[in-house]
Amino acid sequence: MATAAAPAPAPSPTEPEVEPEEQPRAFHSVGDAMTRGALICATVDTTVDEALEFLVDNRITGMPVVDDAGKLIGVVSDYDLLALDSISGPPQQETGLFPSTKSTWKAFKEIQKLLNKTHGKTVGDVMTPNPLAVRPMTNLEDAARLLLESKFRRLPVVDQAGKLVGLLTRGNVVRAALLSRKAASSRQGDAALKGD
């Protein structure tokens, strides 16, 4: 079963829908920038079809997988789901015991992992277990570096018990950088006014 965030109530016809503007401020930790609240998550029992629907309906490319207590146990992404025969068809790669001389062992192992996922019916069959995660107090620059180096699109944020408390996405980092730059620019402008 998967969980989804409840939609926000629609504004009344007389009220214009206005996004509140975030105030420029400094961001120091993952907790300052992460997405909180109702997150779109899957469980190991979520069917592949349900997971695909959640990704498409919510315009996301992946989601955390949690147990009944909300503890992070994996992630599932569009990449994991595209490995399935039902979506991408049978693999075109060589699937023998040994890689061809033109292949590397790393590529061969990746192909073997994908082949194992192609028969999955639930998220538990296709997810990536034990994902890289960060804590709310992790330095934001360190987490941004992890996103860049790993090429992940998101990092789950967990508390000390491993319970999912948020998600840090590339978009969160970009927004934090923009607001931090605006805050620094505003402080410089204030300092220049005081100096006059």
Secondary structure, DSSP 4 states (H G I P E B T S, - for coil): --B-PPPPPPPPTTS---PPPPPP----BHHHHSB-SS--BB-TTSBHHHHHHHHHHTT-SEEEEE-TT-BEEEEEEHHHHHTSHHHH-S--S--SSS--TTS-HHHHHHHHHHHHHTT--BHHHHSEES---B-TTSBHHHHHHHHHHH--SEEEEE-TT-BEEEEEEHHHHHHHHHHHHHHHHHHHHHHHHHH-
